[in-house]
Amino acid sequence: MQRVSRAEVRVDGEPVGAIGRGLLILLGVAPGDDEAVAATLAAKVGALRVFADPAGLTNLSIAEVGGAALVISQFTLYAETRKGRRPSFLGAAGAELGERLYDSFCERLAAAGVPVGRGRFGAHMDVELVNDGPFTLWLDSDELGIVGREFG
């Protein structure tokens, strides 16, 4: 997840999603993920205070600054590179589950009042962004203890 001044995604040279100020979210799905994980992660992203308040402190959420999210599916986040020279992507969810949970995550984030732009699942995409900061966070549902419970 990257805080951005702007971001855009294109497929075959045509824009399919763009945002101004907000978050570019590269979303990977693992085989053990489910709807509850997607919902909890969306709630977490929507509530994170990653934008500066008037004092310059990161005290504001994406909704509080009127930001948007551009969500890109990215199975390559699950690349295994410890052995050999060619990454293995066996740690990523299959296309059916990946697309279902990608859609679910986007819908939950939008339901929380965050405008959501999307890439095109399964397509080769060109993603352009201006990282604001730079400010990049890695959120892992396993490391956050997200196992289908609501974030509070």
Secondary structure, 3 states (H helix, E strand, C coil): CEEEEEEEEEECCEEEEEECCEEEEEECCCCCCCHHHHHHHHHHHHHCCCEECCCCCEEECCCCCCCEEEEEECHHHHCECCCCCCCECCCCCCHHHHHHHHHHHHHHHHHCCCCEEECCCCCCCEEEEEEEEEEECCCCCCCCCCCCCCCC
